[in-house]
Amino acid sequence: MTTGTPPPTAPRRSRARTFVPLAIAAWAVLEIWLLTVVAETAGGFTVLLLLVAGIVLGATVMKRAGRRAFRNLTETLQQMPGQPGAAAPQAAPSGGKGNGFLMLAGLLLLIPGIISDVAGLLLLVPPVRSTMGRYAERSLERRMRAASPGSLSDAFQQARIHRPDGKIVPGEVIRQDGTRPGPSPDEGPRPPLTP
């Protein structure tokens, strides 16, 4: 018996899903190799001190960036119109930018390894952080301009309608006035809606 629907095809795997795990594995192998090279050259105690120093510095950076982000959020919420004691709107403080990159720097410092520590230390340098911020902003703007209007909502709509397993989610329609739609007395039983 033929239903007229084509057989489901497997979705094409994106390049990111293929290469990101390989890149993470290569990075982990490189980190382990560098740690062994440094341990052979400087000694195991030196490597242990480097790892502990990275963890302590990373935790300190993340804590400080988190406090700064919370303080900026509190100040922003206090300056909202209609709040008691709200002053005239001011320009955003310059210290509020780059908290995301500070958090990333702290996370990279927390991860044991020499490459991640060097990347975290580079992100602690303000000019590097601002350059990365500008690059991220431009990249996001470029992607937003390239996206067709409504593409994000269309993606959510498609994900909501087309379930991967093909099942239909049963539901009930409730009207605003509180009445339920019911069968009229002259209607008999209805056939099922699914084929």
Secondary structure as a PSIPRED ss2 file (coil, helix, strand):
# PSIPRED VFORMAT (PSIPRED V4.0)

   1 M C   1.000  0.000  0.000
   2 T C   1.000  0.000  0.000
   3 T C   1.000  0.000  0.000
   4 G C   1.000  0.000  0.000
   5 T C   1.000  0.000  0.000
   6 P C   1.000  0.000  0.000
   7 P C   1.000  0.000  0.000
   8 P C   1.000  0.000  0.000
   9 T C   1.000  0.000  0.000
  10 A C   1.000  0.000  0.000
  11 P C   1.000  0.000  0.000
  12 R C   1.000  0.000  0.000
  13 R C   1.000  0.000  0.000
  14 S C   1.000  0.000  0.000
  15 R H   0.000  1.000  0.000
  16 A H   0.000  1.000  0.000
  17 R H   0.000  1.000  0.000
  18 T H   0.000  1.000  0.000
  19 F H   0.000  1.000  0.000
  20 V H   0.000  1.000  0.000
  21 P H   0.000  1.000  0.000
  22 L H   0.000  1.000  0.000
  23 A H   0.000  1.000  0.000
  24 I H   0.000  1.000  0.000
  25 A H   0.000  1.000  0.000
  26 A H   0.000  1.000  0.000
  27 W H   0.000  1.000  0.000
  28 A H   0.000  1.000  0.000
  29 V H   0.000  1.000  0.000
  30 L H   0.000  1.000  0.000
  31 E H   0.000  1.000  0.000
  32 I H   0.000  1.000  0.000
  33 W H   0.000  1.000  0.000
  34 L H   0.000  1.000  0.000
  35 L H   0.000  1.000  0.000
  36 T H   0.000  1.000  0.000
  37 V H   0.000  1.000  0.000
  38 V H   0.000  1.000  0.000
  39 A H   0.000  1.000  0.000
  40 E H   0.000  1.000  0.000
  41 T H   0.000  1.000  0.000
  42 A H   0.000  1.000  0.000
  43 G C   1.000  0.000  0.000
  44 G H   0.000  1.000  0.000
  45 F H   0.000  1.000  0.000
  46 T H   0.000  1.000  0.000
  47 V H   0.000  1.000  0.000
  48 L H   0.000  1.000  0.000
  49 L H   0.000  1.000  0.000
  50 L H   0.000  1.000  0.000
  51 L H   0.000  1.000  0.000
  52 V H   0.000  1.000  0.000
  53 A H   0.000  1.000  0.000
  54 G H   0.000  1.000  0.000
  55 I H   0.000  1.000  0.000
  56 V H   0.000  1.000  0.000
  57 L H   0.000  1.000  0.000
  58 G H   0.000  1.000  0.000
  59 A H   0.000  1.000  0.000
  60 T H   0.000  1.000  0.000
  61 V H   0.000  1.000  0.000
  62 M H   0.000  1.000  0.000
  63 K H   0.000  1.000  0.000
  64 R H   0.000  1.000  0.000
  65 A H   0.000  1.000  0.000
  66 G H   0.000  1.000  0.000
  67 R H   0.000  1.000  0.000
  68 R H   0.000  1.000  0.000
  69 A H   0.000  1.000  0.000
  70 F H   0.000  1.000  0.000
  71 R H   0.000  1.000  0.000
  72 N H   0.000  1.000  0.000
  73 L H   0.000  1.000  0.000
  74 T H   0.000  1.000  0.000
  75 E H   0.000  1.000  0.000
  76 T H   0.000  1.000  0.000
  77 L H   0.000  1.000  0.000
  78 Q H   0.000  1.000  0.000
  79 Q C   1.000  0.000  0.000
  80 M C   1.000  0.000  0.000
  81 P C   1.000  0.000  0.000
  82 G C   1.000  0.000  0.000
  83 Q C   1.000  0.000  0.000
  84 P C   1.000  0.000  0.000
  85 G C   1.000  0.000  0.000
  86 A C   1.000  0.000  0.000
  87 A C   1.000  0.000  0.000
  88 A C   1.000  0.000  0.000
  89 P C   1.000  0.000  0.000
  90 Q C   1.000  0.000  0.000
  91 A C   1.000  0.000  0.000
  92 A C   1.000  0.000  0.000
  93 P C   1.000  0.000  0.000
  94 S H   0.000  1.000  0.000
  95 G H   0.000  1.000  0.000
  96 G H   0.000  1.000  0.000
  97 K C   1.000  0.000  0.000
  98 G C   1.000  0.000  0.000
  99 N H   0.000  1.000  0.000
 100 G H   0.000  1.000  0.000
 101 F H   0.000  1.000  0.000
 102 L H   0.000  1.000  0.000
 103 M H   0.000  1.000  0.000
 104 L H   0.000  1.000  0.000
 105 A H   0.000  1.000  0.000
 106 G H   0.000  1.000  0.000
 107 L H   0.000  1.000  0.000
 108 L H   0.000  1.000  0.000
 109 L H   0.000  1.000  0.000
 110 L H   0.000  1.000  0.000
 111 I C   1.000  0.000  0.000
 112 P C   1.000  0.000  0.000
 113 G C   1.000  0.000  0.000
 114 I H   0.000  1.000  0.000
 115 I H   0.000  1.000  0.000
 116 S H   0.000  1.000  0.000
 117 D H   0.000  1.000  0.000
 118 V H   0.000  1.000  0.000
 119 A H   0.000  1.000  0.000
 120 G H   0.000  1.000  0.000
 121 L H   0.000  1.000  0.000
 122 L H   0.000  1.000  0.000
 123 L H   0.000  1.000  0.000
 124 L C   1.000  0.000  0.000
 125 V C   1.000  0.000  0.000
 126 P H   0.000  1.000  0.000
 127 P H   0.000  1.000  0.000
 128 V H   0.000  1.000  0.000
 129 R H   0.000  1.000  0.000
 130 S H   0.000  1.000  0.000
 131 T H   0.000  1.000  0.000
 132 M H   0.000  1.000  0.000
 133 G H   0.000  1.000  0.000
 134 R H   0.000  1.000  0.000
 135 Y H   0.000  1.000  0.000
 136 A H   0.000  1.000  0.000
 137 E H   0.000  1.000  0.000
 138 R H   0.000  1.000  0.000
 139 S H   0.000  1.000  0.000
 140 L H   0.000  1.000  0.000
 141 E H   0.000  1.000  0.000
 142 R H   0.000  1.000  0.000
 143 R H   0.000  1.000  0.000
 144 M H   0.000  1.000  0.000
 145 R H   0.000  1.000  0.000
 146 A H   0.000  1.000  0.000
 147 A C   1.000  0.000  0.000
 148 S C   1.000  0.000  0.000
 149 P C   1.000  0.000  0.000
 150 G C   1.000  0.000  0.000
 151 S H   0.000  1.000  0.000
 152 L H   0.000  1.000  0.000
 153 S H   0.000  1.000  0.000
 154 D H   0.000  1.000  0.000
 155 A H   0.000  1.000  0.000
 156 F H   0.000  1.000  0.000
 157 Q H   0.000  1.000  0.000
 158 Q H   0.000  1.000  0.000
 159 A H   0.000  1.000  0.000
 160 R H   0.000  1.000  0.000
 161 I H   0.000  1.000  0.000
 162 H C   1.000  0.000  0.000
 163 R C   1.000  0.000  0.000
 164 P C   1.000  0.000  0.000
 165 D C   1.000  0.000  0.000
 166 G C   1.000  0.000  0.000
 167 K C   1.000  0.000  0.000
 168 I C   1.000  0.000  0.000
 169 V C   1.000  0.000  0.000
 170 P C   1.000  0.000  0.000
 171 G C   1.000  0.000  0.000
 172 E C   1.000  0.000  0.000
 173 V C   1.000  0.000  0.000
 174 I C   1.000  0.000  0.000
 175 R C   1.000  0.000  0.000
 176 Q C   1.000  0.000  0.000
 177 D C   1.000  0.000  0.000
 178 G C   1.000  0.000  0.000
 179 T C   1.000  0.000  0.000
 180 R C   1.000  0.000  0.000
 181 P C   1.000  0.000  0.000
 182 G C   1.000  0.000  0.000
 183 P C   1.000  0.000  0.000
 184 S C   1.000  0.000  0.000
 185 P C   1.000  0.000  0.000
 186 D C   1.000  0.000  0.000
 187 E C   1.000  0.000  0.000
 188 G C   1.000  0.000  0.000
 189 P C   1.000  0.000  0.000
 190 R C   1.000  0.000  0.000
 191 P C   1.000  0.000  0.000
 192 P C   1.000  0.000  0.000
 193 L C   1.000  0.000  0.000
 194 T C   1.000  0.000  0.000
 195 P C   1.000  0.000  0.000
